[in-house]
Amino acid sequence: MSGHSKWSNIKRKKEKTDGARAKIFTKIGRELIVAVKEGGGADPTVNSKLKDCIAKAKANNVPNDNIERIIKKAAGDNDTERYESVTYEGYGPSGVAVIVEALTDNRNRTAGDIRHYFDKFGGNLGTPGCVSFMFSRKGVIVIERGDLDEDATMEDAIESGAEDFLADEDVFEIYTSPEEFSTVRETLEGKNYNFISAEIEMVPSTYSSIEDEESKVKMQRLLDILEDNDDVQNVWHNWEDSQS
C-alpha cells in the first residue's frame, strides 16, 4: 500500500508473497474495525466509511467471510480493540517526501519505531505539514485494461463524476475528489467494472529522483520496513523511480 499510483506499484502489490498478503489483510482488518467504531456502526448502507473500506478489502481479495467476521466482532459489546489514527511526515534519502499513516494501540511505540526507521536509513522525521503540502488527497480507482474499450471506459468514468482519466498500456487510472470517490466507485461497480485498487490516496504534485545507488537502496529499504510494520497502514512518497 505504498507509493504513488503507477501501474508498476500496483503490479508489485499483486505479486507480493502470501505472507505479505496476510499482512495486508491484517491492516485492512484494522481499517474495518475503525470504520465500524468511528463511522457509525456496522451497516455499510448508512456508514459510508465502512462501505469504502469493504470495497478496498474486496479489491485486495480479502474473503467475504473475513470481512463479515471482522465487522461483526467490531460491532460487538465485548470488542475492546481501540486504534488511534496517527500521521507522520518526513524525508527519506535525497529529500524524498514521505507520509506514513498508522493505526496504533500504542502511540509511543509506533512513534519510536517510525523515528528509528527514518534515522537508520538516512532520512529524518519532520513536523506535521512539512511535506503534506506536496500531496493532494484523491480518490484513485485502478481498472485492468484487458479488452475494455478506452473511450467507453473514459466516458463511463467522467459521467460517474471522475475528475481525470489516465490510460496506461495495462490499466486505466481514474481520479476523483475525496468527496465524490464513493459515488464514482459505486457507479462504476454498477456498470460491472472490476477494480485492481480503489481507495483514497495521497498523490504527489511533484516527484523526486535519487541519483546515487546507495541512497536508492536505503530509500527502498526504508519503504519496505515501514510497510512491514503492523501499525503502518499506508506509506505515500514522491520517489519517481520507486519499485514499491
N, C-alpha and C positions, 0 to 999 in steps of 0.2 A: 504494500500500500504506500509506495514511495514515489516521489519524484514529480515530474510534470507529465501532462497527458500526451505521451507519444507512444506509438504502437510498439516500439522496442521495449518500453517499460511494461505495457500490458502483456505482451507476449512472454516476457520473462516471468511475470507473475503466474501465468498459466502453466509454465514449465517447472515451477518450484516442486520440491520434493514433497512426499506425503507428510513428513514431519513439519515442514513449513506450512503446509495446508492446514494441519491440525492447529497450528498456532494462529493462523488467520481465523479459523472457526472460533477459537477462544476469544480473540479480540472482538469479533463481530458479536459474539455472545454478550460481552460486556456492554457493547453499544445497545443491544436489545434490552438488557436489564435497565440501563439508564433511561432509555426511551420510555419504558413502561412506568418507571418510578417518577420521572420528571415530565413526561409528555402528556399525561392524562389518562393512564390506565392501559388495559390490555386489548382494547378494541381498536384495530387499525382504521376502522371507518371514521372514528372520531379523534384518533391520535395520529396526526399526520407525520410526526417524527418517527413513530413506530412503523408506520406504513413505508416510509423511505428506508428505514433500517431493514425491514423484511425484504424489500426489493434488492437492496445491496447484498443481503445474505444469499438470496437466490442467484444473483449474478455471480457470486463466488461459490456456487454449488453446495451451499450448506443444506443438508437434507431437511425436508419439511418437518420430520419428526423432531429433529434437534431444535428447530425454530420454535415449534409449539411447546416443547418441554421447557425451554428457557423462559418463554413468555409466561407460561402457567406458574412456574416457580417464582418469577419476579413479582407476579401479581399476588402471590400468597402472603398471608399474615406472618408466616414463620420465616420468610426470607430476610436475612439480616445483612446481606451484601450491600455495601454502600460505596459508590465510587465518585470521586471528585474529578471534575474536568480541569486540567491544567495545560497551559500552552507555554512552551519555551522557545526563545528565539536566539540565534547566534550565527557565528560564521565558521565555516569549515576552512580547510587549506585554500590559499589563494583568494580568500574573501568570498567564497561561495555562500550565499544566503541560505539558511536552514531554519525551518519551522517544525517543531516537534509537538504534536498533540497527544496528550496522555489522559488515561482514565486510571486513577490510582486510589487505593485504600490507605496509602501512607505517603503523604506529600513529601516528607523529609527524605524517605528512602529514594523516591523517584528523582527528586531534585539532585541528590548526591550522585546517583548513577549517571544522570544526563551530563552533569558538570564533568564528571570523571571521563566520560567518553570524549567530550569535546577536547579536554586537556590532553588526553592520551594520543589523539590522532591529529594534533596540530591545529585545532580550532579554538574558539573561545565562546563561552556562553555570554550572551548580551542581555540587555534590559528589554522589557516589553516594548514593542514598537520599533525596535532597532532595524528589523528587516521586513516586517509585515507590510510596510508601505510599498514594497516592491511586488506585492502579490495582490490579486483580486480573487474574492470568493465567487466561484462559478459552479453551476451545475454542469457536470460533464457526463455525457452518455456515449458509450462506445459500442458500435454495432459492427459485427463481422460483415465484410463486404459480400463475399460469396457471389451469388448470382443476382444480387439486388441491383435494380436499375438506379444509377446515381441521381438522375433528375427527379425521378418519382420519390426517392427517399428524401432528397432535399426538400421537395415540395411538402411532403408529409411533416417533416421537421419544422419548417417555417410556419406552416399552417397551425401546428400544435403550439406555437409560441416561442420557438427557439430563436436565440439572438444570432447564432453563427453556425455554419456547417462547413466542415473541412473533410475533403476526400483524400484518403491515402490509398496506396495500391492494395492494402489488406483490409482496411477498416474505414468506417465513417465516424467522425467525431462531431458530436452535436453539443453546442454550448448554450446554456440558459442562464438567466439571472437566478439567484438562490430562491427568490420568491416564486418563480414560475417553474422551478425544477420538477416538483411533484406533478403538476398539471401536464407538463410536456411528457414526462416519463409515463404517466398513466395513459395518456392519449396514444402514445406510440405502442405501449403494451396492448392497447385495444385494437391496434392495427396489426397485431401478431408479430411485432419485431422482437427479436431476442437480443439481450444485451450481454456484452463481454464485461462491461463495467458500467455502473450507474450510481454516482454519488456526488456530493458537494466536494469540490477540490479547491486548493489554493493554487491558482495559476499565475506563474510569474510574468511580469510585464517585460523584463529583460533577462538575458541569460549570461552566465559567466563561464569562461573556459579556463582550463588548467593546462599549463604548458609542460611542466616537468613531470616525469613518470612517477617519481617518489611521492609527490603530492597527490597525483591521481590515485595511487594505491591507498594512501592514507584516507582520502575522501571516500573511496569506495568502502573501506573497512569501517569508517565512521557510520556510513549509511547502513551497512549490514548489521553492525552491533546495535544501533538504535532500533532497527526493525525487529531484532531478535529479543528485545526487552519486552517482557509480558505487559508492562504498564503502557507501553507506547502504542497508540492506535494508528497514527499516520505520521509520515515524515515527508515534508514538502521542501523542495530546494530548487535552485535555478542553475544547476550544473548542466551545461549544454551537452556534454559527452557522456552523461551518466549511463551505466549499464544496470541501474536499479530503478 
